[in-house]
């Protein structure tokens, strides 16, 4: 029996690394580019720049805001950058353009413009955030054609979808086309119903959203990211219910970070954000935050919700690493290596990749002995990346054949 491990370098093999890391996705509006130097991008795995929309000619536009500083900073920190399309509020001219360019006769032209936009801005993929009536009968065919075009370019396709609602015009095929889905697990209440004050993004609501998409819609949990809000709603005056930033609560009193309600103001404090992040670590593939400029930043960084997410994810990773260690020796090697782990009766998924990310070997087997002998004599000289996955635990290391 042979046991193999993988160390996949995030820098050398980013596509592989995406599937192995807990996602931390942050949205940053294109009109908030002045916050680029204030947000800790290193706490993210993905940055979604929101939003771009088609103009009358079917060309994507971000209202002349320069998004390149955000892309450059994120890429320097090995963070993937997506352009998010649509948004919860579309101007009439954007609605008209979407309706026109998702039609079959215009779709290929529009998608080619999207691909060109990604190339020009060195983006890693597209996040689609069309909502409610804007998800029309052309949505699913558009998604499927967009997926094909993005896949041929090695780009990601994701979506932002409601926490507990599936649009009727999203087909099963379209749902499966998304690499992952960001659940907007917030806005359970708000200004649209001023006589119903309360928490718009409770922990219980988060659990219900996950259950809805996993149990009722059959989505693989690893493809879901739980939405976390950096804002709240003030119900103090029912005639004037409005939204506010988490940052504004910290500016008033740092003790507010431990709360979810101050008078008629409802939001998520650090304990709730950490609790939700832990739920996501236990049950699904990531978290998503709307939006980063609303968080405590700059001089208030120590009270940041994004920092709280990062700390929770880090603790979970350290605990998993402590429970699942792998050792390869001798390394470099000539004809064989030993791979040592704690014995377990669980099944492991074992793979070897070359430096270009090509799969050399993939198999499943029981790890029922602590040391396994692996023949390497047939491998050409060079560096390989090896992995062993047991459940949600993964260890990666380099394997050098001399």
N, C-alpha and C positions, 0 to 999 in steps of 0.2 A: 504494500500500500504506500502511496506517495502523498505527502502533504506539502503544499506550496503556499507562500505568502506573497503579498504584494506591497510594495511601497510605491504609491503613485504620486509623483511630484505634481503639486498644484501648478507649478510654473510650466513644466514640460508637458503635462497631460491634463489640461484643464477640463476637457470634456468628461473624462473619467472621474475627475475629482468632484464635479457637480453632483453626480449620483451618489457620492459617498459622504457628503457634508450636509449637516443640518443647515437648511437655508435660513438666512436672515435677510429679508428683502425690505428695502426702504424706498418709499416714493418721495421724490423731490420735484415740485412744480417747476416748469421752465421759467416762470416769472420769479423764482426764488434763487436764481443763480448767485445772488450776492451772499448767500449762506454757504456756499461751497467750502470756504475756508473755516467755517465754524462747526461743521458736522464731522463727526468721527467716522469717516467712511471705512476705516479698518475694522469696525465692528460688524460690517455687512459682508454678505456673499454676493448680493445682487443690488444694484441701484436701478430703480425705474424712474426715468424722467417723464413727467406728465405735464401736458399732453401735446401730441401732435395730431393734426386733423387735415383732411384734404381741402384744398381751395377749389375754386370753380374749374380749374384746369386739371384737377386730379393729382396735384403735387402736394406732398406733405409740407406743413408749415408749423413752426412753433412761435408765431407772432413776432418774428425777427429777434427773438432772444437767443443769445449765443450760448449753446449748451456744451461747447467743446471743453471749457475749463473743468466741468464736472466729469466729463468722460475721461479726460486726461488724468485727473487726480485719482479717480476710481481704478483705472487700469494700472496705474503705478502701484496700487495696493492689491492687485490681483482680484479686484471686484468686477464682476460681469455687469455690463450696462445695457439696459433695455430702453427702447422708446415705447412709451405707453400711448396707445391710440384711443381717441374718443374722450371719455370723461363723463361724469354724472350730469353735466350741463353743457349742451351743445348750442352754439349760436345758430340761428335759422339758416345761415349760409352753409354752415358745416353739416347740418341735418340734410339739406338738399344735396350736398356733395356726396355724403355717405349713401344716400338712397340711390343716387345716380351711379356711383362707381362700384357698388357691390353687385349691380346687375350683371348678368352673364355677358352682355355685349361689351361692357367696359372693364370687366374684372381683371383680365390679364394685363391690360394697360396700367391699371392702378397698382396692381401687385408689383409690376416691374418698376414702378416709381418708388414703391416702398423699399424694394431690394436696393435700388440705387441710393436711396437716402441712407440706408444702413451702411453701405460701402463708403460713402462720402464722409460719414461721421464716425466710422470705425466702431459701430455698435454691434452688440452680441446677440440681439434678437428683438422680438416684438411682443409687447404685452397688449392685449385687446381689452379695453374697458368700455365697450358699448353697453348701454343699460336700458332696460324696460322697453319702451316702444321703438327704440332705435335698433333693437334686436329683431329685425323683420325676417321675412321668408328667405331673403338672400344671404342671411348671416351664415348659416351652416355651409352652403356651397362656397362662400367666400373664404371661410376658415380652412376648409379642406384644400382649396387651391393655394392659399397662402402657405399652409403647412408644407405642401409639396415643394414650393419655391424656396422656402426657408431651409428645409432639410437639404436641398441640393447645394446650399451655401454653407452648411454646417451651423446654422443659426437656430436659436431657441424660439418657441412660440408658447406663450402663457396667456392666461386670462384672469381678470378680476370679475368674480361672480358674487351674487348675493349670498348672505350667510345661510339662509334657509328657504331658498326659492330657486327653482330651475325654470328658465324661460322656455316657453312652449316651442319656440323656433330653434332651439339647440338640439340637434340630433345626437344620438349615441356616438356616431362616428366623429362628429365635431368635438364632443367632450373628450374622446380618446386622443384627438389630435394635439391637445395641449400637453406640453412637457410637464407643467404643473399648474395648479389652479390656486389663486389667491382669494380666500374667502373674506368677504367684507362683513365680518362678524361684529358689526356696530350699527348704529342708527335704528335700533329697535324702537326708539321713540325720539321725538324731536319737535321742532317748531311747527311741523305740519299737524300736530295734535297737542296743542298747548294745555289742554285739560287733562292730559295724562302724563304728569311729571314722573321722573324716575331715572334709573340707570339705563343708558342706551346701549351699554356693552358690558354686561355682567359676565362673571365666570360661568354661570349656569347657561347663559345664552351661547357662550363659546362652545361649551360641551354639546349643546343641542345642535349647533351648526355642524360640528364635526360628525355627530351621529347621523344627521340628515344626509350628508354627502357620502358617507361610508356605508351606512346601513340601507338607506332608501334609494340611493342613486348608484351604489355599487362602485364607487371610485376607490382605487387603491390608496390607502392612507398616506403612503409615501409621496403621492402627487399633490397633497393638499398643504397649503400654508395658511395658518390662522391669522386673520387680520387683527391688529392691535391699534387702538386709537390714541393719538397724541392730542386729543381735543375732548371737550365735553359740551353740555348744554346747560344754560341758566334758565330755570323755570320760576325764578323768584317772582316775576311779574307775568302772569298768564297772558297778558295783552302784548307782551314783548319778549317772547322766548327767543334766545339767540345762542350761537355757538361761541366758544372761547378756547384759547390755547392752554394746554397743560403748563406751558412755560409761564403764563400769566399768574397761575396759582402759586408757583414757586417764587415768583418775584414778590408776591404779597406776603408770603410766610413760608419758609422752608419746611415747617411742620406739616404743610399741606401734602407733602410727598407721601405721607403715610396714610392718607385718607382717600376715599372715593366720593365723598360728599361734604360740601361746606354750605350749610344753609340750603338754598334751592339750587345749588350748582353741583352737577353730577359729572364725574370724569373717572379715569382710572389712575390711581396712584401706584407707586412702586410695588407694594406687596401684591396687588392684583395683577400687575403686568408680569411679575415673576411667577405667580401662580399659573397664569395662562401659558406662559412660556414653558413651564414644567409639564403642563398637560400636553402641549404640542410635542415636547421632547419624548414623552411617553407614548404618544398615540399617532403622530403624523410626521410629515417631512420638513416642517419649517414654520416660521412666522413671517408676517408682513406688517409693516407699519405705515399708517397714513397720518400725517406726513412729517418728514424730518425737521422742517423749519418750525414746527409747532412744539417741538420737544424743548427741554431745558438744554441750552447749548452755551458755548463760549465760557463765560465766567461761572455759569451755573452747571457746568458739565458733570460735576459729581452727583447731581440730582437727576441726571438724564434717564429717561425710560429706555432708550437704546442701550445705554450702559448697563442697565438692570437686565435687559435681555441677554447681552453679551456675557455677563457674569453667570447667569443661570445656565446658558449653553456650555460655558467653559467648565463649570462644576460637573455637569453631566458627562462631558467628554473625558475629564480627568478620572471620574469614577469608572467609566467603561474601560479606559486605558489601564487602570490599576487592576481590573478584573480580567483583562485579556491581553497578555503580553506574548510577543513572539520573538524568537531569536534564531538567526541564520548563521551557520558557521561550517567550514571556513569560508570567508568572504573577503577577497576574491577566492574563486575556486577553479579547479581544472576539470574534474570528472564527476564530482558529487558534492552535495551539501547536506548538513543535518538541519532540520527545522524543529525547533523545540517550543512547545507550548504546554499549558496545563491540560491534562487529558480530559476529554468530555465525550459524552455519547451523542451529542448533537451533530447534525449534518452540517458540513461546511461547504461553501462554494469557493472553489480554488481556481485561480487564473494566473497566467503570465502574459505580460505585454512587452513589446520592444519599445525603444525610445520614441518611435513615431506614434505609439498608441495602438499598434496593430496587435490583435489578440493572437497569442501563440498557443495557449492551452486554456481550456476551461472545463472543469469537471466538479462533481459533487461527491463527497465521501464522509464517512464518520471519522472524527478525530479521537480515536479511542486509545491511543498510546501517546506518551509525552514527547517522544523523539521519533522523527520520521526521516528516513534516508531518501534523498532525491537525486536521481541520476541527472547530470548536466552535460555529459560527454557529447551529446548531439547538438548542443547549442553552439552557435558561432561565438567567437570572442566579442565581448562588448558588455554594455550595461543593460539589464532588464529590470522590469518592475513587477513585483509579485504581491499578491493579496490573498488573504483568507478572510472570508466573511462568515460569521456565525450569528444568525439572527440579525440584530441591529448593530452588532459589534464588528468592527473592521480594523485590521492592522495592516500597514503597508511598509515595505522596506525595499531597498534596491538589492539587486542580485548581480554580481559582477563575475563574468566568465573570462578567465585569463588564458 
